[in-house]
Amino acid sequence: MFNFFNELISDYGLETSLLNSFNIVNMSNKLVYIEGHKGVISISKENISIRVKKGVLCVVGKNLQIKRISHTTVVVIGEIKEIESY
């Protein structure tokens, strides 16, 4: 079965330990797919903070909302201005 992140790791010779952290896909600053989250910290229309294995991701923008959430993935939609990691 095809896995986008596994293919990138294989194609570019990255360490497989990267799969144990988190992955992000930003689609045209309208949708962010986050894989490997550990929970949502805070939600507002301008900022959504999400806990990941090695810190926190903040999606900053306008009219943000969580469109889908599961035990490992989160999909945020809206007008995404930036994604901060700390």
C-alpha positions in Angstrom: 0.0 0.0 0.0 1.3 3.5 -0.9 2.2 5.8 1.9 3.2 9.3 1.0 5.5 9.9 4.0 7.3 6.5 3.6 7.9 7.3 -0.1 9.5 10.6 0.8 11.7 9.1 3.5 12.8 6.4 1.0 13.4 8.6 -2.0 15.4 11.2 -0.1 17.3 8.8 2.2 15.9 10.2 5.4 16.0 8.4 8.7 13.0 6.1 9.4 12.9 7.5 12.9 11.2 10.5 11.4 8.0 8.4 11.1 7.9 8.4 14.9 7.4 12.1 15.1 4.8 14.1 13.2 4.1 15.0 9.6 2.4 18.0 8.0 0.9 18.7 4.6 -0.1 22.2 3.7 -2.4 22.5 0.7 -2.4 26.0 -0.9 -2.7 27.6 2.6 -6.3 26.4 2.7 -6.0 23.0 4.4 -3.4 21.6 6.8 -3.2 17.8 7.4 -1.3 16.9 10.6 -0.3 13.3 11.3 1.0 12.2 14.6 -0.7 14.7 17.0 -1.0 14.2 20.7 -4.0 16.4 21.3 -5.5 19.8 20.7 -4.3 22.5 23.2 -6.5 25.5 22.1 -8.8 26.5 19.3 -9.9 29.9 18.0 -10.7 31.3 14.6 -7.2 32.8 14.4 -5.0 30.2 16.1 -5.2 26.4 16.6 -2.5 24.9 18.8 -1.8 21.2 18.6 0.5 19.1 20.7 3.0 16.9 18.8 5.7 14.5 20.0 8.5 17.0 20.2 6.5 20.2 21.0 3.6 22.3 19.8 2.4 23.3 16.3 0.4 26.5 16.0 -1.7 27.1 12.8 -2.2 30.8 12.5 -4.7 32.4 10.1 -8.4 33.5 9.7 -11.6 31.5 9.9 -9.7 28.4 11.1 -11.6 25.3 12.1 -10.9 21.7 12.7 -12.6 19.8 9.9 -11.6 16.3 11.0 -9.9 14.8 14.0 -8.9 11.2 14.8 -6.6 9.7 17.4 -3.6 10.4 15.1 -4.6 13.0 12.5 -6.1 16.5 12.4 -7.3 18.5 9.4 -7.5 22.3 9.8 -9.1 24.4 7.2 -9.3 28.2 6.7 -7.1 31.0 5.5 -3.7 29.7 6.8 -1.1 32.4 7.1 1.7 30.4 8.9 2.5 27.3 10.8 4.8 27.7 13.8 6.6 24.9 15.6 8.1 25.2 19.1 
